[in-house]
Amino acid sequence: MDDRLGRITAALEEADRQIVSALNARARAIHEYNALRADAGDEPLRLPKKAHVIDAARALAEEFPADRGSILLQEGEADVVEEVSSRTRKGGNVTGVRISKTILKEVIVSKDAVLTKDAISDDRFQGGASIAELNIHSAISVPLLIEGEVHGVLYVDTIQSGDAFSEDDLKLLAAIGMQVSQILH
């Protein structure tokens, strides 16, 4: 009985260490993001400032338990958002990462952040070929709004069934999206 209690206690202590480590990593990423955001100042967005936003958002995205993540911005008057930065868990920074068009469309049309903990069985995305094609389990997508209009999207997803995003993850990415929108404005 004492041996079993010892193993349980050790496992709980290890879980606590992992949670603290993950929280510390996210806090460091948020600090880095805020420092880069402060460097951007209140001037209109220029290319170097845009690069700072992308670098900061990329650093923060590294702390999400995501398999894929993308930053998409609207260029010009088009209703199309284009990838400016993407990342995969395995491949690091890459271009051309495929993301769910179904989820992206939902965010652009609704102008609201989207969290799905189980995309394949989520009624909002039934019939979405990209969900099944890309094997998406959980996803968060946040619009970058300027004066009520979508000017970009932050997107992260997972393909592992045990890696579902939480409401806290949604709130964090939504807060980042609001800050990025302010800089883009």
C-alpha positions as CSV (number, residue, x, y, z in Angstrom):
1,M,0.0,0.0,0.0
2,D,2.8,2.4,0.9
3,D,4.6,1.6,-2.4
4,R,1.5,2.3,-4.4
5,L,0.9,5.6,-2.5
6,G,4.5,6.6,-3.2
7,R,4.1,5.9,-6.9
8,I,0.9,7.9,-7.0
9,T,2.5,10.8,-5.1
10,A,5.6,10.7,-7.5
11,A,3.3,10.7,-10.5
12,L,1.3,13.7,-9.2
13,E,4.5,15.6,-8.4
14,E,5.8,15.0,-12.0
15,A,2.5,16.1,-13.4
16,D,2.7,19.3,-11.3
17,R,6.3,19.9,-12.6
18,Q,5.1,19.6,-16.2
19,I,2.2,21.9,-15.7
20,V,4.4,24.6,-14.0
21,S,6.9,24.2,-16.9
22,A,4.2,24.6,-19.5
23,L,2.8,27.7,-17.7
24,N,6.3,29.2,-17.4
25,A,6.9,28.7,-21.1
26,R,3.7,30.4,-22.0
27,A,4.5,33.3,-19.6
28,R,7.9,33.7,-21.3
29,A,6.2,33.7,-24.7
30,I,3.7,36.3,-23.6
31,H,6.4,38.4,-22.2
32,E,8.4,38.2,-25.5
33,Y,5.2,39.0,-27.5
34,N,4.5,42.0,-25.3
35,A,8.1,43.3,-25.6
36,L,8.0,43.0,-29.4
37,R,4.5,44.6,-29.5
38,A,5.8,47.5,-27.4
39,D,8.6,48.0,-29.9
40,A,6.0,48.4,-32.6
41,G,4.6,51.5,-30.9
42,D,1.5,53.5,-32.1
43,E,2.7,54.4,-35.6
44,P,0.9,53.0,-38.7
45,L,2.0,49.5,-39.6
46,R,5.1,49.3,-41.8
47,L,6.7,46.2,-43.1
48,P,9.3,45.9,-40.3
49,K,6.6,46.3,-37.7
50,K,4.5,43.7,-39.5
51,A,7.5,41.4,-39.2
52,H,7.7,42.1,-35.5
53,V,4.0,41.1,-35.1
54,I,4.6,37.9,-37.1
55,D,7.7,37.0,-35.0
56,A,5.9,37.6,-31.8
57,A,2.8,35.7,-32.7
58,R,5.0,32.8,-34.0
59,A,6.9,32.7,-30.7
60,L,3.7,32.5,-28.8
61,A,2.2,29.9,-31.1
62,E,5.2,27.7,-30.3
63,E,3.8,27.4,-26.8
64,F,0.4,26.1,-27.9
65,P,0.2,22.3,-28.2
66,A,-0.6,22.6,-31.9
67,D,0.4,20.5,-34.8
68,R,-0.1,23.4,-37.3
69,G,-0.5,27.1,-37.0
70,S,-0.9,29.9,-39.4
71,I,-1.1,33.7,-39.5
72,L,-3.2,34.9,-42.4
73,L,-3.6,38.6,-43.4
74,Q,-5.9,40.3,-45.9
75,E,-3.9,42.2,-48.5
76,G,-5.7,45.1,-50.2
77,E,-9.4,45.1,-50.8
78,A,-9.8,41.4,-51.6
79,D,-11.9,39.1,-49.5
80,V,-9.1,36.6,-49.5
81,V,-6.7,36.2,-46.6
82,E,-3.2,35.0,-47.5
83,E,-0.7,33.1,-45.3
84,V,2.1,35.3,-44.0
85,S,3.6,32.7,-41.6
86,S,3.0,29.1,-40.8
87,R,4.5,26.5,-38.5
88,T,4.2,22.8,-37.9
89,R,5.2,20.9,-34.9
90,K,7.5,18.6,-36.9
91,G,8.7,21.0,-39.6
92,G,9.2,24.3,-37.8
93,N,8.5,27.4,-39.9
94,V,7.2,26.5,-43.3
95,T,5.0,27.9,-46.1
96,G,1.9,26.4,-47.7
97,V,0.6,24.7,-44.5
98,R,-2.9,23.4,-45.3
99,I,-5.5,24.6,-42.9
100,S,-9.3,24.0,-42.7
101,K,-11.1,26.2,-45.2
102,T,-14.3,25.2,-43.4
103,I,-13.2,26.6,-40.1
104,L,-11.5,29.6,-41.8
105,K,-14.8,30.5,-43.6
106,E,-16.8,30.2,-40.3
107,V,-14.4,32.7,-38.6
108,I,-14.5,35.2,-41.5
109,V,-18.3,35.0,-42.0
110,S,-19.2,35.1,-38.2
111,K,-16.3,37.5,-37.3
112,D,-16.1,35.4,-34.1
113,A,-13.4,33.2,-32.6
114,V,-14.0,29.5,-33.0
115,L,-13.0,26.6,-30.7
116,T,-13.7,23.0,-31.6
117,K,-12.6,20.3,-29.3
118,D,-13.6,17.5,-31.7
119,A,-13.9,18.9,-35.2
120,I,-15.0,15.8,-36.9
121,S,-18.1,15.4,-34.8
122,D,-18.8,19.2,-34.4
123,D,-22.1,20.0,-36.0
124,R,-20.9,23.3,-37.3
125,F,-18.4,21.6,-39.6
126,Q,-20.3,18.6,-40.8
127,G,-19.7,18.2,-44.5
128,G,-16.4,20.1,-44.3
129,A,-14.1,18.0,-46.5
130,S,-11.0,19.8,-45.1
131,I,-11.7,18.7,-41.5
132,A,-11.5,15.0,-42.4
133,E,-8.9,15.4,-45.1
134,L,-6.5,17.1,-42.7
135,N,-7.4,14.8,-39.8
136,I,-8.2,17.8,-37.6
137,H,-9.1,16.9,-34.0
138,S,-9.2,20.2,-32.2
139,A,-8.8,23.8,-33.6
140,I,-8.9,27.4,-32.6
141,S,-9.2,30.2,-35.1
142,V,-9.4,33.9,-34.2
143,P,-10.3,36.8,-36.5
144,L,-8.1,39.9,-36.6
145,L,-10.7,42.6,-36.6
146,I,-10.1,46.3,-37.4
147,E,-13.2,48.5,-37.1
148,G,-15.4,45.4,-37.2
149,E,-14.0,44.0,-40.4
150,V,-11.8,40.9,-40.7
151,H,-8.3,41.7,-41.8
152,G,-6.7,38.4,-40.9
153,V,-6.9,35.2,-38.9
154,L,-4.8,33.4,-36.3
155,Y,-5.3,29.6,-36.7
156,V,-4.0,26.6,-34.7
157,D,-5.0,22.9,-34.8
158,T,-4.1,19.5,-33.6
159,I,-4.4,16.0,-35.1
160,Q,-3.8,14.1,-31.9
161,S,-7.1,12.9,-30.2
162,G,-5.6,13.6,-26.8
163,D,-4.6,17.2,-27.5
164,A,-7.9,19.1,-27.4
165,F,-7.7,22.9,-26.9
166,S,-9.4,24.4,-23.9
167,E,-11.5,27.5,-23.3
168,D,-8.4,29.0,-21.7
169,D,-6.4,28.4,-24.9
170,L,-9.2,30.2,-26.8
171,K,-9.2,33.2,-24.5
172,L,-5.4,33.5,-24.8
173,L,-5.4,33.3,-28.6
174,A,-8.4,35.7,-28.7
175,A,-6.5,38.2,-26.5
176,I,-3.4,37.9,-28.8
177,G,-5.6,38.4,-31.8
178,M,-7.0,41.6,-30.3
179,Q,-3.5,42.9,-29.6
180,V,-2.3,42.0,-33.1
181,S,-5.4,43.8,-34.6
182,Q,-4.5,46.9,-32.6
183,I,-1.0,46.9,-34.1
184,L,-2.3,46.3,-37.6
185,H,-4.7,49.2,-37.3
